[in-house]
Amino acid sequence: MKISQEVREYAKDYQSNENIEVKLIDDPLEGMRQKSQEFRATGAELYHPAVTEE
């Protein structure tokens, strides 16, 4: 596949001594807390009836 070849070429050209810094925009634990609250607020049910627009 073309994309796989492109990734291989990029990796080959990439200098291993370069540092890549990844910064999270949001705190993942805070996001999970918010989703937990949303889940409980909607009844803590896994399956909800479908909403149809008429």
Buried (B, 14 or more C-beta within 10 A) or exposed (E): EEEEEEEEEEEEEEEEEEEEEEEEEEEEEEEEEEEEEEEEEEEEEEEEEEEEEE
